[in-house]
Amino acid sequence: MNKKYEGKGIARKLVLKVIEAARAQGVRIRPLCIYAKKLMTGKEEFKDVM
């Protein structure tokens, strides 16, 4: 892992872009990545794509 990228919110931005693309394409996401799963699970705002 490269320390210079830590704490910059890059992973969150990436997951949110994937969610945005899924909504645009009308597909659902099954998060397998631990970070994406933690971010999305139990959140009402992501219920439509899960």
Beta strands, then each sheet from edge to edge (+ up, - down):
end
